[in-house]
Amino acid sequence: MTELEKTSRRKQCILNAVTAALQQDDYSRLTVEDIAARAGVGKSTIYRWWKHKSDLVFDAFKEHTASVFDLDFEQSLEFNLNQQLLKLSLALNHPLGRALLVVMAEHREAAGEFFRQYLLPRREQTRKLIQLAIERNEIIANYPFELMLDTLYGPIHYQIIFFNCMPDETYIHNLVSLVMQPVLVRK
């Protein structure tokens, strides 16, 4: 086994340990010591690759959701938004997702970096899907789509954070229908 493969396996063990620890306890009780013990590595090994436990949560969440938010450009914008919001609800309701929400609230600089590295590329994909929907004559071209996206994703976070409730398929379908009404092309 090469050194690169060993490093990759160690990192994977550490990220798996983060997930396992969060299955049993919340973010406030998560410690690097516990993660190291679960992964069978020393704390120094963890600190070689991650500066803070929040970085571990970000990476574990990214890995957990690596292909979850892929869009299907053959399907309509409405279909994709419904699917994406359902998957987001499930991801944020997972212990890693809940920890991520805490980290983003407590560590603004780290949250900004996560936004730039992880969320912005996904939002850019959604913008491409919006452009494709315009070209397909599904939706009108002249609309504040950034505001539309915020309006779609905000309620998901709100339901999970403030009501401790995972939005179900009906809630998400109604939300997408409501937000899509002003942009649909009337035929």
N, CA, C and O of each residue as an XYZ file, in Angstrom:
748
protein
N       0.853     -1.178      0.000
C       0.000      0.000      0.000
C       0.901      1.244      0.000
O       1.841      1.340      0.788
N       0.601      2.186     -0.888
C       1.405      3.397     -0.987
C       1.096      4.345      0.172
O       0.097      4.196      0.876
N       1.979      5.315      0.344
C       1.780      6.311      1.410
C       0.498      7.114      1.168
O      -0.217      7.458      2.109
N       0.224      7.403     -0.086
C      -0.995      8.129     -0.439
C      -2.237      7.326     -0.066
O      -3.209      7.884      0.443
N      -2.208      6.028     -0.316
C      -3.338      5.164      0.043
C      -3.509      5.084      1.562
O      -4.633      5.088      2.063
N      -2.392      5.012      2.291
C      -2.454      4.986      3.759
C      -3.056      6.281      4.289
O      -3.898      6.270      5.187
N      -2.614      7.390      3.722
C      -3.144      8.693      4.137
C      -4.636      8.770      3.862
O      -5.408      9.220      4.709
N      -5.036      8.335      2.684
C      -6.447      8.361      2.317
C      -7.272      7.493      3.265
O      -8.353      7.899      3.691
N      -6.778      6.317      3.593
C      -7.493      5.428      4.520
C      -7.596      6.037      5.912
O      -8.639      5.939      6.559
N      -6.518      6.665      6.375
C      -6.551      7.309      7.697
C      -7.572      8.434      7.728
O      -8.358      8.554      8.668
N      -7.548      9.251      6.691
C      -8.507     10.352      6.625
C      -9.938      9.814      6.620
O     -10.816     10.355      7.292
N     -10.159      8.754      5.864
C     -11.489      8.148      5.814
C     -11.900      7.624      7.180
O     -13.043      7.813      7.595
N     -10.990      6.972      7.879
C     -11.277      6.472      9.240
C     -11.643      7.616     10.173
O     -12.556      7.499     10.991
N     -10.924      8.721     10.042
C     -11.189      9.878     10.899
C     -12.568     10.462     10.599
O     -13.325     10.768     11.522
N     -12.900     10.619      9.320
C     -14.211     11.168      8.961
C     -15.335     10.213      9.371
O     -16.404     10.658      9.790
N     -15.102      8.929      9.252
C     -16.089      7.949      9.735
C     -16.263      8.070     11.243
O     -17.371      7.929     11.760
N     -15.169      8.331     11.943
C     -15.231      8.493     13.402
C     -16.031      9.737     13.779
O     -16.754      9.730     14.776
N     -15.908     10.793     12.998
C     -16.704     12.010     13.242
C     -18.188     11.674     13.122
O     -18.989     12.041     13.982
N     -18.542     10.982     12.058
C     -19.938     10.602     11.836
C     -20.445      9.726     12.970
O     -21.545      9.942     13.478
N     -19.654      8.744     13.367
C     -20.051      7.843     14.458
C     -20.221      8.603     15.772
O     -21.171      8.358     16.517
N     -19.311      9.516     16.052
C     -19.395     10.290     17.299
C     -20.653     11.155     17.320
O     -21.318     11.271     18.349
N     -20.971     11.759     16.179
C     -22.153     12.620     16.105
C     -23.456     11.820     16.124
O     -24.516     12.371     16.422
N     -23.387     10.548     15.814
C     -24.567      9.686     15.925
C     -24.935      9.503     17.399
O     -26.098      9.271     17.731
N     -23.943      9.609     18.272
C     -24.157      9.368     19.698
C     -24.278     10.639     20.526
O     -24.914     10.637     21.580
N     -23.675     11.713     20.058
C     -23.672     12.955     20.829
C     -23.755     14.150     19.896
O     -23.537     14.015     18.692
N     -24.070     15.322     20.443
C     -24.167     16.491     19.582
C     -22.802     17.179     19.445
O     -21.824     16.787     20.081
N     -22.764     18.196     18.612
C     -21.510     18.873     18.281
C     -20.817     19.452     19.506
O     -19.590     19.410     19.595
N     -21.571     19.985     20.442
C     -20.952     20.618     21.605
C     -20.123     19.640     22.431
O     -19.201     20.053     23.135
N     -20.437     18.364     22.351
C     -19.694     17.352     23.112
C     -18.651     16.622     22.269
O     -17.922     15.769     22.776
N     -18.584     16.953     21.010
C     -17.608     16.333     20.116
C     -16.201     16.803     20.484
O     -15.960     18.003     20.619
N     -15.275     15.859     20.645
C     -13.891     16.227     20.955
C     -12.943     15.541     19.980
O     -13.221     14.462     19.456
N     -11.831     16.198     19.762
C     -10.801     15.614     18.903
C     -10.252     14.346     19.553
O      -9.898     13.394     18.857
N     -10.181     14.331     20.878
C      -9.703     13.146     21.593
C     -10.590     11.937     21.291
O     -10.090     10.845     21.019
N     -11.896     12.139     21.341
C     -12.830     11.050     21.066
C     -12.714     10.585     19.617
O     -12.715      9.385     19.344
N     -12.614     11.528     18.699
C     -12.483     11.177     17.284
C     -11.202     10.371     17.062
O     -11.212      9.357     16.364
N     -10.111     10.825     17.655
C      -8.833     10.126     17.508
C      -8.931      8.703     18.044
O      -8.458      7.760     17.410
N      -9.545      8.552     19.207
C      -9.687      7.213     19.798
C     -10.541      6.310     18.901
O     -10.197      5.149     18.677
N     -11.638      6.838     18.396
C     -12.516      6.050     17.516
C     -11.806      5.653     16.218
O     -12.011      4.555     15.701
N     -10.971      6.558     15.698
C     -10.284      6.312     14.429
C      -9.002      5.495     14.611
O      -8.436      4.990     13.641
N      -8.554      5.371     15.853
C      -7.311      4.637     16.102
C      -6.078      5.397     15.651
O      -5.102      4.807     15.190
N      -6.136      6.714     15.788
C      -4.989      7.562     15.429
C      -4.705      8.515     16.593
O      -5.513      8.652     17.511
N      -3.560      9.161     16.538
C      -3.238     10.173     17.539
C      -3.861     11.509     17.176
O      -4.178     11.759     16.013
N      -4.036     12.370     18.178
C      -4.583     13.709     17.923
C      -3.717     14.475     16.934
O      -4.224     15.247     16.119
N      -2.406     14.258     17.008
C      -1.503     14.985     16.110
C      -1.784     14.632     14.644
O      -1.614     15.466     13.754
N      -2.208     13.406     14.406
C      -2.567     13.003     13.037
C      -3.760     13.815     12.547
O      -3.783     14.271     11.404
N      -4.740     13.989     13.410
C      -5.915     14.785     13.045
C      -5.513     16.233     12.795
O      -5.913     16.833     11.797
N      -4.711     16.797     13.719
C      -4.325     18.207     13.580
C      -3.379     18.436     12.395
O      -3.187     19.579     11.980
N      -2.799     17.394     11.857
C      -1.966     17.533     10.669
C      -2.838     17.949      9.480
O      -2.391     18.687      8.603
N      -4.076     17.473      9.460
C      -4.949     17.739      8.315
C      -6.082     18.713      8.610
O      -6.577     19.366      7.691
N      -6.503     18.829      9.855
C      -7.609     19.711     10.219
C      -7.206     20.580     11.401
O      -6.612     20.095     12.364
N      -7.534     21.873     11.325
C      -7.173     22.808     12.389
C      -8.128     22.754     13.569
O      -7.727     22.996     14.707
N      -9.381     22.438     13.307
C     -10.416     22.536     14.331
C     -11.466     21.459     14.076
O     -11.590     20.952     12.960
N     -12.207     21.119     15.102
C     -13.241     20.091     14.921
C     -14.314     20.537     13.932
O     -14.970     19.705     13.305
N     -14.491     21.851     13.795
C     -15.461     22.339     12.806
C     -15.037     21.945     11.394
O     -15.888     21.641     10.558
N     -13.731     21.947     11.119
C     -13.236     21.533      9.809
C     -13.533     20.060      9.562
O     -13.828     19.663      8.434
N     -13.456     19.254     10.611
C     -13.796     17.834     10.503
C     -15.262     17.652     10.133
O     -15.604     16.813      9.300
N     -16.121     18.444     10.759
C     -17.557     18.353     10.477
C     -17.829     18.756      9.028
O     -18.595     18.090      8.331
N     -17.202     19.847      8.574
C     -17.394     20.272      7.187
C     -16.985     19.169      6.220
O     -17.728     18.845      5.294
N     -15.809     18.593      6.434
C     -15.340     17.553      5.515
C     -16.195     16.294      5.587
O     -16.466     15.669      4.562
N     -16.616     15.923      6.772
C     -17.476     14.739      6.914
C     -18.820     14.980      6.213
O     -19.350     14.087      5.551
N     -19.366     16.195      6.366
C     -20.629     16.519      5.693
C     -20.447     16.499      4.180
O     -21.285     15.952      3.462
N     -19.358     17.090      3.690
C     -19.101     17.101      2.241
C     -19.017     15.677      1.702
O     -19.567     15.372      0.643
N     -18.333     14.819      2.429
C     -18.216     13.437      1.981
C     -19.570     12.727      2.028
O     -19.923     11.982      1.113
N     -20.311     12.964      3.088
C     -21.620     12.326      3.274
C     -22.599     12.713      2.165
O     -23.472     11.927      1.795
N     -22.448     13.917      1.645
C     -23.390     14.429      0.642
C     -22.749     14.592     -0.735
O     -23.273     15.325     -1.573
N     -21.640     13.929     -0.976
C     -20.859     14.130     -2.208
C     -21.710     14.128     -3.477
O     -21.571     15.027     -4.306
N     -22.572     13.156     -3.642
C     -23.359     13.097     -4.881
C     -24.856     13.304     -4.635
O     -25.675     13.136     -5.539
N     -25.190     13.664     -3.419
C     -26.591     13.804     -3.041
C     -27.287     14.927     -3.808
O     -28.459     14.800     -4.162
N     -26.582     16.009     -4.064
C     -27.222     17.183     -4.648
C     -27.006     17.322     -6.145
O     -27.177     18.409     -6.697
N     -26.634     16.241     -6.805
C     -26.477     16.296     -8.249
C     -27.822     16.599     -8.898
O     -28.862     16.092     -8.477
N     -27.780     17.422     -9.915
C     -28.988     17.803    -10.635
C     -29.157     16.929    -11.870
O     -28.184     16.401    -12.409
N     -30.400     16.784    -12.310
C     -30.713     16.031    -13.517
C     -31.158     17.044    -14.571
O     -32.307     17.485    -14.581
N     -30.242     17.400    -15.445
C     -30.511     18.438    -16.429
C     -31.511     18.015    -17.499
O     -31.929     18.838    -18.314
N     -31.894     16.762    -17.505
C     -32.924     16.283    -18.429
C     -34.326     16.562    -17.876
O     -35.301     16.580    -18.627
N     -34.421     16.777    -16.577
C     -35.706     17.019    -15.913
C     -35.975     18.517    -15.785
O     -35.086     19.338    -16.013
N     -37.194     18.860    -15.422
C     -37.597     20.265    -15.285
C     -36.952     20.907    -14.049
O     -36.460     20.224    -13.151
N     -36.974     22.215    -14.040
C     -36.487     22.974    -12.893
C     -37.290     22.606    -11.651
O     -36.720     22.378    -10.583
N     -38.599     22.548    -11.788
C     -39.461     22.230    -10.650
C     -39.141     20.849    -10.080
O     -39.058     20.693     -8.861
N     -38.963     19.858    -10.932
C     -38.598     18.514    -10.478
C     -37.287     18.551     -9.699
O     -37.189     17.990     -8.608
N     -36.284     19.214    -10.267
C     -34.976     19.287     -9.619
C     -35.029     20.012     -8.280
O     -34.390     19.580     -7.321
N     -35.772     21.096     -8.201
C     -35.879     21.828     -6.936
C     -36.547     20.963     -5.874
O     -36.111     20.942     -4.723
N     -37.594     20.256     -6.252
C     -38.251     19.350     -5.301
C     -37.266     18.299     -4.793
O     -37.172     18.059     -3.590
N     -36.544     17.686     -5.702
C     -35.584     16.646     -5.316
C     -34.465     17.209     -4.449
O     -34.082     16.607     -3.446
N     -33.948     18.365     -4.841
C     -32.844     18.966     -4.104
C     -33.258     19.361     -2.687
O     -32.499     19.155     -1.739
N     -34.442     19.919     -2.540
C     -34.905     20.318     -1.212
C     -35.210     19.110     -0.327
O     -34.966     19.149      0.879
N     -35.733     18.054     -0.911
C     -35.948     16.817     -0.141
C     -34.618     16.267      0.368
O     -34.494     15.892      1.533
N     -33.640     16.225     -0.512
C     -32.322     15.715     -0.133
C     -31.655     16.630      0.888
O     -30.987     16.150      1.803
N     -31.828     17.934      0.743
C     -31.276     18.876      1.710
C     -31.899     18.656      3.081
O     -31.197     18.665      4.092
N     -33.205     18.459      3.121
C     -33.881     18.206      4.398
C     -33.313     16.970      5.078
O     -33.031     16.986      6.276
N     -33.149     15.913      4.319
C     -32.588     14.678      4.880
C     -31.151     14.896      5.350
O     -30.768     14.432      6.424
N     -30.364     15.595      4.553
C     -28.963     15.822      4.914
C     -28.833     16.689      6.159
O     -27.994     16.415      7.017
N     -29.644     17.722      6.268
C     -29.559     18.606      7.432
C     -30.167     17.983      8.677
O     -29.825     18.372      9.794
N     -31.051     17.037      8.503
C     -31.648     16.370      9.653
C     -30.750     15.233     10.177
O     -30.972     14.726     11.276
N     -29.764     14.846      9.409
C     -28.780     13.852      9.824
C     -27.890     14.489     10.908
O     -27.718     15.708     10.907
N     -27.331     13.710     11.814
C     -26.453     14.291     12.842
C     -25.325     15.161     12.276
O     -24.962     16.167     12.886
N     -24.773     14.790     11.130
C     -23.744     15.635     10.510
C     -24.329     16.974     10.068
O     -23.694     18.017     10.225
N     -25.529     16.940      9.520
C     -26.178     18.173      9.085
C     -26.503     19.089     10.247
O     -26.327     20.304     10.159
N     -26.974     18.511     11.326
C     -27.282     19.319     12.518
C     -25.997     19.930     13.089
O     -25.986     21.087     13.509
N     -24.928     19.150     13.100
C     -23.642     19.678     13.561
C     -23.166     20.789     12.635
O     -22.633     21.799     13.094
N     -23.356     20.604     11.343
C     -22.970     21.623     10.374
C     -23.690     22.941     10.636
O     -23.078     24.007     10.565
N     -24.974     22.877     10.935
C     -25.736     24.094     11.216
C     -25.185     24.813     12.449
O     -25.108     26.041     12.466
N     -24.804     24.062     13.469
C     -24.208     24.656     14.673
C     -22.872     25.305     14.322
O     -22.600     26.437     14.722
N     -22.053     24.590     13.582
C     -20.741     25.115     13.198
C     -20.898     26.409     12.411
O     -20.179     27.378     12.650
N     -21.832     26.422     11.480
C     -22.015     27.614     10.659
C     -22.472     28.812     11.492
O     -22.126     29.953     11.186
N     -23.241     28.552     12.533
C     -23.689     29.634     13.408
C     -22.566     30.123     14.319
O     -22.485     31.315     14.618
N     -21.714     29.225     14.756
C     -20.675     29.569     15.737
C     -19.360     30.027     15.110
O     -18.609     30.771     15.741
N     -19.072     29.607     13.905
C     -17.774     29.888     13.278
C     -17.991     30.573     11.933
O     -17.960     29.930     10.884
N     -18.209     31.874     11.977
C     -18.584     32.624     10.777
C     -17.523     32.535      9.672
O     -17.862     32.399      8.496
N     -16.244     32.610     10.047
C     -15.194     32.546      9.035
C     -15.177     31.179      8.356
O     -15.076     31.085      7.132
N     -15.276     30.132      9.153
C     -15.310     28.770      8.599
C     -16.571     28.580      7.752
O     -16.533     27.915      6.717
N     -17.679     29.162      8.193
C     -18.931     29.060      7.443
C     -18.783     29.732      6.079
O     -19.285     29.228      5.074
N     -18.093     30.868      6.049
C     -17.855     31.562      4.787
C     -17.036     30.723      3.827
O     -17.309     30.682      2.627
N     -16.032     30.056      4.366
C     -15.199     29.187      3.544
C     -16.003     27.994      3.017
O     -15.867     27.610      1.856
N     -16.835     27.417      3.878
C     -17.691     26.299      3.466
C     -18.652     26.758      2.366
O     -18.894     26.038      1.397
N     -19.192     27.961      2.532
C     -20.095     28.513      1.524
C     -19.382     28.630      0.180
O     -19.915     28.228     -0.854
N     -18.161     29.189      0.208
C     -17.413     29.384     -1.047
C     -17.023     28.051     -1.694
O     -17.131     27.896     -2.910
N     -16.575     27.100     -0.890
C     -16.069     25.843     -1.435
C     -17.168     24.845     -1.800
O     -17.033     24.093     -2.765
N     -18.244     24.840     -1.035
C     -19.236     23.776     -1.184
C     -20.574     24.266     -1.736
O     -21.111     23.699     -2.687
N     -21.099     25.320     -1.130
C     -22.443     25.755     -1.522
C     -22.471     26.568     -2.812
O     -23.374     26.389     -3.629
N     -21.503     27.453     -3.012
C     -21.499     28.263     -4.237
C     -21.426     27.422     -5.515
O     -22.156     27.708     -6.463
N     -20.575     26.401     -5.572
C     -20.581     25.576     -6.792
C     -21.935     24.905     -7.041
O     -22.345     24.762     -8.193
N     -22.627     24.497     -5.991
C     -23.939     23.883     -6.161
C     -24.969     24.923     -6.596
O     -25.859     24.637     -7.398
N     -24.837     26.109     -6.065
C     -25.748     27.175     -6.477
C     -25.503     27.533     -7.944
O     -26.443     27.831     -8.680
N     -24.252     27.501     -8.360
C     -23.929     27.768     -9.763
C     -24.566     26.717    -10.672
O     -25.045     27.052    -11.755
N     -24.579     25.473    -10.256
C     -25.253     24.420    -11.018
C     -26.753     24.708    -11.123
O     -27.357     24.495    -12.174
N     -27.344     25.188    -10.039
C     -28.770     25.516    -10.061
C     -29.024     26.694    -10.997
O     -30.039     26.723    -11.692
N     -28.113     27.661    -11.020
C     -28.250     28.778    -11.964
C     -28.246     28.265    -13.411
O     -29.011     28.743    -14.248
N     -27.378     27.292    -13.692
C     -27.343     26.711    -15.040
C     -28.669     26.030    -15.359
O     -29.163     26.104    -16.484
N     -29.229     25.376    -14.371
C     -30.525     24.726    -14.561
C     -31.621     25.771    -14.805
O     -32.515     25.556    -15.623
N     -31.548     26.893    -14.099
C     -32.507     27.982    -14.315
C     -32.372     28.507    -15.747
O     -33.374     28.729    -16.426
N     -31.139     28.703    -16.199
C     -30.918     29.183    -17.565
C     -31.476     28.197    -18.587
O     -32.072     28.599    -19.586
N     -31.282     26.924    -18.336
C     -31.821     25.889    -19.220
C     -33.353     25.918    -19.214
O     -33.980     25.742    -20.259
N     -33.952     26.138    -18.050
C     -35.420     26.220    -17.948
C     -35.944     27.435    -18.723
O     -37.019     27.374    -19.321
N     -35.191     28.526    -18.713
C     -35.569     29.705    -19.500
C     -35.523     29.361    -20.988
O     -36.441     29.686    -21.742
N     -34.440     28.698    -21.397
C     -34.288     28.319    -22.805
C     -35.368     27.325    -23.239
O     -35.782     27.335    -24.398
N     -35.822     26.482    -22.336
C     -36.882     25.510    -22.642
C     -38.269     26.144    -22.581
O     -39.273     25.486    -22.854
N     -38.318     27.429    -22.220
C     -39.569     28.163    -22.077
C     -40.447     27.604    -20.941
O     -41.675     27.644    -21.021
N     -39.803     27.086    -19.888
C     -40.522     26.643    -18.693
C     -40.836     27.831    -17.788
O     -41.894     27.900    -17.162
N     -39.873     28.774    -17.736
C     -39.995     29.924    -16.829
C     -39.643     31.206    -17.575
O     -39.004     31.188    -18.627
N     -40.085     32.321    -16.988
C     -39.776     33.625    -17.582
C     -38.313     33.979    -17.314
O     -37.697     33.448    -16.389
N     -37.769     34.870    -18.122
C     -36.355     35.220    -18.003
C     -36.103     36.359    -17.027
O     -35.040     36.431    -16.410
N     -37.068     37.238    -16.889
C     -36.867     38.451    -16.100
C     -37.428     38.266    -14.687
O     -38.594     38.561    -14.424
N     -36.583     37.778    -13.795
C     -37.031     37.522    -12.425
C     -35.808     37.511    -11.506
O     -34.724     37.126    -11.942
N     -35.958     37.923    -10.253
C     -34.813     37.883     -9.315
C     -34.573     36.450     -8.803
O     -35.020     36.085     -7.715
N     -33.869     35.658     -9.601
C     -33.700     34.241     -9.279
C     -32.862     33.999     -8.024
O     -33.055     32.993     -7.341
N     -31.946     34.897     -7.715
C     -31.180     34.729     -6.469
C     -32.127     34.795     -5.266
O     -32.001     34.021     -4.317
N     -33.064     35.721     -5.325
C     -34.062     35.836     -4.257
C     -34.964     34.606     -4.241
O     -35.347     34.130     -3.172
N     -35.299     34.097     -5.408
C     -36.119     32.896     -5.480
C     -35.406     31.726     -4.795
O     -36.031     30.984     -4.038
N     -34.116     31.556     -5.050
C     -33.360     30.470     -4.425
C     -33.301     30.640     -2.912
O     -33.465     29.672     -2.169
N     -33.068     31.862     -2.458
C     -33.065     32.114     -1.008
C     -34.422     31.784     -0.402
O     -34.508     31.228      0.693
N     -35.472     32.130     -1.124
C     -36.833     31.876     -0.643
C     -37.128     30.385     -0.555
O     -37.919     29.961      0.287
N     -36.509     29.595     -1.402
C     -36.704     28.148     -1.369
C     -35.917     27.484     -0.236
O     -36.449     26.628      0.471
N     -34.670     27.870     -0.068
C     -33.806     27.172      0.882
C     -33.975     27.658      2.320
O     -33.777     26.891      3.261
N     -34.337     28.925      2.491
C     -34.511     29.473      3.834
C     -35.513     28.702      4.696
O     -35.196     28.390      5.844
N     -36.708     28.381      4.191
C     -37.688     27.668      5.015
C     -37.226     26.280      5.477
O     -37.636     25.813      6.539
N     -36.389     25.635      4.693
C     -35.882     24.319      5.093
C     -35.033     24.471      6.354
O     -35.214     23.748      7.333
N     -34.102     25.425      6.308
C     -33.269     25.688      7.484
C     -34.138     26.108      8.669
O     -33.934     25.644      9.791
N     -35.086     26.970      8.419
C     -35.975     27.479      9.465
C     -36.732     26.339     10.151
O     -36.780     26.273     11.379
N     -37.316     25.456      9.366
C     -38.074     24.331      9.935
C     -37.187     23.443     10.803
O     -37.596     23.018     11.883
N     -35.976     23.164     10.330
C     -35.079     22.275     11.072
C     -34.512     22.956     12.307
O     -34.478     22.357     13.381
N     -34.065     24.207     12.169
C     -33.426     24.896     13.291
C     -34.433     25.310     14.354
O     -34.230     25.027     15.534
N     -35.503     25.968     13.964
C     -36.412     26.542     14.957
C     -37.533     25.616     15.402
O     -37.977     25.679     16.549
N     -37.986     24.761     14.506
C     -39.088     23.871     14.871
C     -38.652     22.433     15.110
O     -39.457     21.580     15.486
N     -37.347     22.174     14.883
C     -36.817     20.827     15.057
C     -37.656     19.818     14.271
O     -37.967     18.726     14.748
N     -38.006     20.219     13.062
C     -38.924     19.436     12.232
C     -38.320     19.272     10.837
O     -37.886     20.243     10.218
N     -38.299     18.044     10.360
C     -37.832     17.814      9.007
C     -38.998     18.011      8.045
O     -39.997     17.295      8.126
N     -38.879     18.980      7.134
C     -39.956     19.181      6.166
C     -40.191     17.912      5.350
O     -39.248     17.287      4.865
N     -41.447     17.548      5.208
C     -41.767     16.337      4.460
C     -41.993     16.675      2.983
O     -41.902     17.830      2.565
N     -42.284     15.646      2.226
C     -42.453     15.806      0.782
C     -43.588     16.771      0.437
O     -43.467     17.552     -0.507
N     -44.680     16.727      1.186
C     -45.816     17.625      0.928
C     -45.413     19.076      1.179
O     -45.712     19.954      0.370
N     -44.739     19.327      2.294
C     -44.277     20.685      2.613
C     -43.380     21.201      1.489
O     -43.552     22.325      1.018
N     -42.434     20.386      1.066
C     -41.484     20.805      0.036
C     -42.188     21.019     -1.296
O     -41.911     21.998     -1.989
N     -43.081     20.130     -1.659
C     -43.830     20.290     -2.907
C     -44.636     21.598     -2.889
O     -44.651     22.336     -3.874
N     -45.297     21.874     -1.774
C     -46.079     23.112     -1.651
C     -45.181     24.344     -1.704
O     -45.534     25.353     -2.315
N     -44.025     24.258     -1.064
C     -43.069     25.370     -1.076
C     -42.589     25.645     -2.497
O     -42.594     26.791     -2.946
N     -42.177     24.602     -3.199
C     -41.681     24.779     -4.564
C     -42.792     25.318     -5.467
O     -42.550     26.217     -6.272
N     -43.987     24.788     -5.344
C     -45.114     25.276     -6.160
C     -45.386     26.749     -5.896
O     -45.594     27.522     -6.832
N     -45.385     27.135     -4.641
C     -45.640     28.527     -4.265
C     -44.577     29.469     -4.838
O     -44.900     30.515     -5.402
N     -43.330     29.092     -4.688
C     -42.237     29.956     -5.143
C     -42.123     29.961     -6.667
O     -41.691     30.957     -7.246
N     -42.498     28.880     -7.313
C     -42.412     28.792     -8.774
C     -43.548     29.531     -9.488
O     -43.394     29.900    -10.652
N     -44.674     29.754     -8.827
C     -45.851     30.362     -9.485
C     -45.529     31.632    -10.263
O     -45.939     31.748    -11.418
N     -44.810     32.589     -9.676
C     -44.566     33.833    -10.430
C     -43.654     33.686    -11.641
O     -43.643     34.565    -12.503
N     -42.883     32.594    -11.732
C     -41.927     32.476    -12.829
C     -42.374     31.552    -13.953
O     -41.765     31.535    -15.023
N     -43.423     30.791    -13.722
C     -43.877     29.841    -14.737
C     -44.404     30.566    -15.970
O     -45.101     31.575    -15.859
N     -44.070     30.050    -17.128
C     -44.596     30.602    -18.387
C     -46.020     30.117    -18.529
O     -46.285     28.916    -18.469
N     -46.930     31.042    -18.717
C     -48.349     30.715    -18.900
C     -48.582     30.339    -20.344
O     -48.342     31.135    -21.252
N     -49.046     29.135    -20.551
C     -49.239     28.661    -21.938
C     -50.692     28.587    -22.287
O     -51.040     28.211    -23.406
